[in-house]
């Protein structure tokens, strides 16, 4: 794939020219989603070339049996697969009986596809010459409605170029689909009924094992010469497939338009269980509105989203395109409407990682949603973890922990652990710390303390109990140690005393003790309920404190730095600069054994800790650790460059901060990791937002108020972003001359700019 084939544009992702080797990558890059469902950018018409078909429904998954040659106590029985749902987008097109297939066309001219991020639609245009030499111009527009989030809409236009033609549109639904990602090639779906009524069709199916009941539906209309055809000429029904045929004689130079509305209804969203009836109601709404009115609604919905979440960059089109692409995909993936859903690493763009919930949500995504939505959206993400607390306690119990200790899963769909690599499943326990940190971060930013007495304190108690039991007292060190772990840097497994893990464990216990006291003082009723439910005793909390106060943190006296883990200095410390480019990326070129023995860091654990707990360390401390660890970091985790960009900006190393920003913002657009055809890196996209807001903008919470230390890359003329801080909307504009603020509302607001207190007066009314 040519990594530079995406054209630079402020508001759109644009591909020009049809190259078959780019098809699978573009299917990822041009993906659509609306928070409830999503699709890769597969062609509607027949395509016989290599393709990765993918349509996904939020929260619908299959428990694919874990594939390993051995078994240990507590090992997850399955890996939750986000499964390819029955397809509704298909529209085969015949030109005088000959199939339109870009893989077999003798010529494809003027091919252009665009993902318009400002308005939320995807479009292809091309002129195709078929093997018979017949030529047609085609324009296809597609979107997934934000307002009617069970519906997608397609407009397919065909214009004969040289002669009159008979154009046949054959829309279909297909449940005979398979997954790219599967362990045993199980059958994921059971199709129970295929039906057709007039210009509507339905496939009722449920997932095997998990029994998610769904109905895939469609309704179609053909428009030509001011007339609408709603009755198909022919209907075909098979066991797993239903299709219609619409035929139209079309004069040279005139356009026939075909509209298709389709999507999914899911039983958990509809009481009564009759999903065909529910689907008909959805189709009636969509059909009554029509394609153009639905598209207008789509544009308005996206305008509302962009009004709050947009980041503008003047003078650097690639940087502007990158940040908008990231913001767009985050909003396509999760809008906060349903607390049962979360943010998978691939969102609706692919199947890798199971599409499930990781610690990425708490560590990277919550700041974006807190600042660009109202606080209820982030609260829903925290509620998701509270709802899974009992499962987290079960997960810990399977591994031998007791007394309500909670270990949140590395990967989950329903609260159960479903990751199938032992060094991550059992050992990457730092995820517990990210969840506790998110509770702290949420209150710090929103000022909404109610979550902690209502839900969060129970979560914190379960996590503190886990850390207490997971630590071991070392007589040799006279300290508590944590053995056999994997930190965020997954290029070092089964290590002892990973600094980040030990540090966040210590912090979690201290923070939980603080919140216990605060809830006891201010929320007596909640406190009594929680103590009664958890059976927490004073003696137990004293044991926690003993562990936290005596936690061992590996440190090099010689270098004056914290060490990634015990034994890090025993490695052959050759920097990345001395690693031949032919060896990169090492995760694709080296054996796992060689990676584990190397000093190379996927993402720096110590710097992750310095990012979370910045206030605990001086700028000089940060500089010393950054200078030591960054040269060994290969940034082969999508979560790595954003943290480095933020910290480089804090150190006023703007050239380095800018390069890291470009890497995180264009990770997928420029396919840095050579894997974009598998899907996009959705959760790391929130880190791109953080790179600008927290990195260049220097936004922090200091003494309960917003604080900014803005900087600007030399490549930019200006940039701006908005923050919703405790229901106060603040716009920050930074240029070469300085910084100014625009405050919405009726009341003044006190902030700090470069350490100095500044009182802002409202500049715009709500």
Secondary structure, DSSP 8 states (H G I E B T S, - for coil): --TT-EE--SSEEEEES--GGGHHHHHHHT-EE-SSEEE----SS---SS----EEETT-EEEEE---S---TT--SEEEEE----B---EEEEETTEE--TTT-SEEEEEEEEEETTTTEEEEEEEEE-TTS-EEEEEEEEEE-SSSTTEEEEEEEEEESSS-EEEEEEEEEE-----SS-SS----EEEEEEEEETTEEEEEEEETTT--EEEEEEEEEEEETTEEE-S-SEEEE-SSEEEEEEEEEE-TT-EEEEEEEEEEEEGGGSTTS-HHHHHHHHHHHHHHHHHHHHHHHHHHHHHHHHHHH--EEES-HHHHHHHHHHHHHHHHH--SS-TT---BTTTTS--GGGG-B-THIIIIIHHHHHHHS-HHHHHHHHHHHHHTHHHHHHHHHHTT--TT-----SSBSSSS-----HHHHTT-TTHHHHHHHHHHHHHHHH--THHIIIIIHHHHHHHHHHHHHH-EEETTTTEEE--SB--S-TTS-SBS--HHHHHHHHHHHHHHHHHHHHHHHH-HHHHHHHHHHHT--HHHHHHHHHHHHTB---EETTTTEE-SSTTGGGS----GGGS-GGG-SHHHHS-HHHHHHS--BSS-HHHHHHHHTGGGS-HHHHHHHHHHHGGGB---STTHHHHHHHHHHHTT-HHHHHHHHHHHHTTTTTTTTS-GGG---HHHHHHHHHIIIIIIS--EEETTEEEE-----TT-SEEEEEEEETTEEEEEEEETTEEEEEEBSSS-EEEEETTEEEEE---B--
